[in-house]
Amino acid sequence: MRIWFFDFDGTLSPIVADRGAAELHPACAGMLKDLSRSPADCVAIISSRDFEDILPRVPLDDVIIGGNSGMEWRLPGGCRLSLGADKGDILQARREELLPLIEELGQLPGIEIEDKKWSIAIHVIKTDAGVMDNVAGTISAWALRENIAVHRGPDVFEIQLLPGFNKSVGASFLAGKLAVDSQHDSIIYAGDDENDAIAMWWALMTGGRAIVIGSRVDVPGAMYVKDQQALAEMVQQLRGNS
Ligand SMILES: [Mg+2]
């Protein structure tokens, strides 16, 4: 079996100024449909969006969908898996610590805060360079102090509230639940930002492959494609080669 992980924003969907308007690129929608019909392939979308936000953006019943960077999953047929079920207390404590500072940053011009419960995204696409530097400085100093992971995406700072959590943890949680065995199965991960890069290293370490869309991250051993159309073509090529 091959298990394919695809990030959503910037990977299956072009980055757009209004994140509420992001949708699957038609070439990727076709590619996902093809993959989901193939008995040799298993497809999972892993997004940092809130679970309820990502679900309607991928209207394909045969595809596994993960929100909150793989904290929560929906399998074909509707069964749900959650990694965070017993971590509510840690989450609550972290939120109480961090939310006042996040609210302060939210007062700056052009800043938009997206609270996704398990993580918080600070969107900076509508702001200027001065405010952006201010946010970058404040966030990194604070993340260092609190030992919190911040992933930098295109025009966004993504703050994970659970220490040690990232897309690699989310993806390997799903792989474990699906009894993926890297001796026999191959793992392919496609993404475009720092949070994905960690999961790409994991995929490559299992003997699998990684595909970077764009040029925002440097992942030795990964294949690079320029956009969604090229991603769909690369996937077809990889399927044809095996
Ligand atoms: Mg992305």
Residues whose N, C-alpha, C, O or C-beta is under 5 A from the ligand:
A	BS01	MG	D7 F8 D9 G10 T11 D192 D193
